[in-house]
């Protein structure tokens, strides 16, 4: 367990650092786009990204998820990875060919008739194919606890995208197509580098049994993933239908800032937890280990939700123009919905262990249906805020249902209502922020107030024993102590 803690701590720190760096670069891209595209154009770009995420699910076929699931069940890890890459290449070629063939008929239905819209679908499919290659390599390193290699892949992609966007989007003024071309070339460059680095170990091979297991697991997740797409991204199309592209643009800015909880906290946490849970659940004290992780997830998750809520206005002013100012009110609901979505990794563990993928995707399908219905009801009433509220409701229902069915196969004795008790602290702190904010007329004083409120939240969490200081620092302090002793011994020698 001591070794596991050290691996998790060091890996988590690396994932967090790279994730923060990646988001800092990504935050440079958002004002680059909002200040050089009209609201309607930015809204259309957000719709394109939504379509790309849907197509990416079909293109990847969940093969990287299957590789993660069965990574510890095959002796030859290289053969498992090579099989995943070979399948992704063959399937990707078919998808790219199909995209160029059907684009003239589908593009007019999804986008307007402006210049180059017929290129949108082929571009997003090619981006998805090369992104799939990179995710396979990233997942391969993640399962080996090689956090540095895994994290550097996504960071390299986003940095390359920024550099290429400055050329295609700003210098050549190619508009949305320039953004897509930058993303495509960035993924191609990173994949080419990874392939050359691993050329000696790569073989063009398709092993039947590993492929069958990976696809069986991955395609079992596919409908659930599509339902998750409906749950989190289909609202753009409903907002466009009920309102307009400008509303999509404002919603997109609020969503992009609110979802920062995912790359800054949830993704690094899950990168560690995914490898940990499939190893720990077999241990006699496995449930206890996972419950401790759940308490940490809730504390840090709520801390991120609060931080994003308090700094919402500041963030919107940094990345967008004045016409996007109302996006700040969306951020608390969006960040909270992402926090709830991350909780699914705990509640659904029993279904994954038992390979109950049918139940998994049926629950996700239920949540997607609830989301669409709530959007249809709430958007005409509350506008874009109704759409954000619909996402919160959907994920809350998803957690309850996953908890019910997941506990049948692997009981963790987690409470489905445990995350909500932090509302007792969050709501008063956020209300205090809203009450005091008009008094502080400078940005510096607003930032100092927000930092003070964050510390108040942490102190109250410890005071009310939602989390203990030992749980919060129990692994960190011994690790620092061991590191200090090693350095001291080297100095003595």
Secondary structure, 3 states (H helix, E strand, C coil): CHHHHHHHHHHHHHHHHHHHHHHHHHHHHHHHHHCCCCHHHHHHHHHHHHHHHHHHHHHHCCHHHHHHHCHHHCCCHHHHHHHHHHHHHHHHHHHHHHHHHHHHHHHHHHCCCCCCHHHHHHHHHHHHHHHHHHHHHHHHHHHCCCHHHHHHHHHHHHHHHHHHHHHHHHHCCCHHHHHHHHHHHHHHHHHHHHHHHCCCCCCCCCCHHHHHHHHHHHHHHHHHHHHHHHHHCCHHHHHHHHCCHHHHHHHHHHHHHHCHHHHHHHHHHHHHHHHHHHHHCCCCCHHHHHHHHHHHHHHHHHHHHHHHHHCHHHHHHHHCCHHHHHHHHCHHHHHHHHHHHHHHHHHCHHHHHCCCHHHHHHHHHHHHHHHHHHHHHHHHHHCHHHHHHHHHHHHHHHHHHHHHHHHHHCCCCCCCCHHHHHHHHHHHHHHHHHHHHCCCCCHHHHHHHHHHHHHHHHHHHHHCCCCCHHHHHHHHHHHHHHHHHHHHHHHHC
